[in-house]
Amino acid sequence: MKPVIGIASAKMFLPGNNLDQYYYVGASYAEGVARSGAIPLIVPLMSSPDAPFRDIVASLDGIILTGGEDPAPHLYNEPPLAGLGEVDYERDLAELAVIKLAREMNKPMLGICRGMQILNVALGGTLVQDIPSQVPGAYQHAQKGSRQYGAHWIKLEPGFISEAIGTTEVLVNTSHHQSVKDVAPGLRVTGTTADGVIEAIENEDGTVIGVQWHPERMWMHDPVMLKLAAAFVEKVKEKKAG
């Protein structure tokens, strides 16, 4: 059977309906997983205290943590700064539970944008709450225009991500105002922009991977970015078989 990749959902209201919330993921996440030979499955990040996250994580072979709101800064022992964006603390708690269980069960994880940030926080790292006000000389990391295409280059250090993409420099899109500050124990920086913003982190065996850009927006038309999804699926297959 093909490996099953859980894709962490966000919540939203539909226009004209402010009573009912819906779980959703961007279609391109699922498309990329399917194109890479795995089965995509939406994981509802429920806020109920008895949410069956242990059973959910046990049923998955790997997990993708998706983009979204800013993680709550008190989770990494900082007060909220003026540039902090919207926070969804219930989602934070749900994702922290999922990440803890995934590490306990040795399930590979790929964090994208917010997903990379919450991974770093969950494992003991911190964040830059607002790049424009905290990083002098920073690029425009909240890309204007077509977010399906690259906006700036990043340099990749040797590791899972560089090997997956097959290069040490890559043009990426950008849609964020936060980034990793102090890297969590057990992780290392493997991608940066020339302005010093951290764009990729990973652990030594490639089972915890984080990218700050949105490859899922690019891999629908960019075969280089689809290689990242394919490599993650292969890592999941490897762990499942072992």
Rosetta blueprint (number, residue, H / E / L):
1 M L
2 K L
3 P L
4 V E
5 I E
6 G E
7 I E
8 A E
9 S L
10 A E
11 K E
12 M E
13 F E
14 L L
15 P L
16 G L
17 N L
18 N L
19 L L
20 D L
21 Q E
22 Y E
23 Y E
24 Y E
25 V L
26 G L
27 A H
28 S H
29 Y H
30 A H
31 E H
32 G H
33 V H
34 A H
35 R H
36 S L
37 G L
38 A L
39 I E
40 P E
41 L E
42 I E
43 V E
44 P L
45 L L
46 M L
47 S L
48 S L
49 P L
50 D L
51 A L
52 P L
53 F H
54 R H
55 D H
56 I H
57 V H
58 A H
59 S L
60 L L
61 D L
62 G E
63 I E
64 I E
65 L E
66 T L
67 G L
68 G L
69 E L
70 D E
71 P L
72 A L
73 P H
74 H H
75 L H
76 Y H
77 N L
78 E L
79 P L
80 P L
81 L L
82 A L
83 G L
84 L L
85 G L
86 E L
87 V E
88 D L
89 Y H
90 E H
91 R H
92 D H
93 L H
94 A H
95 E H
96 L H
97 A H
98 V H
99 I H
100 K H
101 L H
102 A H
103 R H
104 E H
105 M L
106 N L
107 K L
108 P L
109 M E
110 L E
111 G E
112 I E
113 C L
114 R H
115 G H
116 M H
117 Q H
118 I H
119 L H
120 N H
121 V H
122 A H
123 L L
124 G L
125 G L
126 T L
127 L E
128 V E
129 Q L
130 D L
131 I H
132 P H
133 S H
134 Q H
135 V L
136 P L
137 G L
138 A L
139 Y L
140 Q L
141 H L
142 A E
143 Q L
144 K L
145 G L
146 S L
147 R L
148 Q L
149 Y L
150 G L
151 A L
152 H E
153 W E
154 I E
155 K E
156 L E
157 E L
158 P L
159 G L
160 F H
161 I H
162 S H
163 E H
164 A H
165 I H
166 G L
167 T L
168 T L
169 E E
170 V E
171 L E
172 V E
173 N L
174 T L
175 S E
176 H L
177 H L
178 Q L
179 S E
180 V E
181 K L
182 D L
183 V L
184 A L
185 P L
186 G L
187 L L
188 R E
189 V E
190 T E
191 G E
192 T E
193 T L
194 A L
195 D L
196 G L
197 V L
198 I E
199 E E
200 A E
201 I E
202 E E
203 N L
204 E L
205 D L
206 G L
207 T L
208 V E
209 I E
210 G E
211 V E
212 Q L
213 W L
214 H L
215 P H
216 E H
217 R H
218 M H
219 W L
220 M L
221 H L
222 D L
223 P H
224 V H
225 M H
226 L H
227 K H
228 L H
229 A H
230 A H
231 A H
232 F H
233 V H
234 E H
235 K H
236 V H
237 K H
238 E H
239 K H
240 K H
241 A H
242 G L
